[in-house]
Amino acid sequence: MNPELALSAFARALLLPPASLLLLAGVGWLLRRRWRRPGTVVTVVALLALLVLSTDAGSRLLVAPLDAMATPLDPGAAHGAQAIVVLSAGRVDNAPEYGGQGIPDYIALARLRYAAHLHRRTGLPLLVSGGNRAPDGDHASKAEEMARALREDFGVAVRWAEPDSENTAQNAACSARLLRRDGIATILLVTDAMHMARAQGVFEDSGLRTVAAPTMFFSARPMGFGSLWPSADALQRAHYAAYEWIGLAWYRLRGAAGAPACPAERQP
């Protein structure tokens, strides 16, 4: 991981819940030594926010507006598309049941399943995008692991594997670089509904006409009494949504700088 990405990962850990709220509660506790009432207020507010975001109902305050920015693909909207682009998510390193290989995590797997569904429905060729080579000796990129999963688990061949990108902006730049060589100008973009607004923006900036094909609408599930009970899954969704809100703000702030270059283009 290069220094810029390491710094970004560190900043992300500090800014996102639960770490950010626990740090804020700690700051409030320290403030109590000198300013008892303000410090107590800061601590209580931080812990209450953590509790709220740990529930399904609370996490939807962040998740639902992002989901609402995307709509399920209308079959008619796919007309004119020339390829399907699937973005990577996380990975599980050294999966023992797969002989120690890295495999896509459950979010990436959901994207791959929907991409395979679209491929069978449209016949369009597939591009998988994602670098981030594992530092532990497994030198497969996320794109290579995704291509293997599509081939072995879904019986779908991948035409392009883009292994150089390390974030969404680079996904767009590197994928556009590959697709332009084959005259591809219009794509179906597959990622989570929460991620779609940010991803579609940078893919459009890269010069590709992008038709959103979102999956995993986390806020579409019905709510019940259990939605008010704290859970690790709800907090994880709040963390993911907070990351997307920060990412949207950051990409819009730096939009004037233009589309980023693919790392492969900067290599000698």
Disulfide bonds with the S-S distance in Angstrom:
Cys174-Cys262 2.07
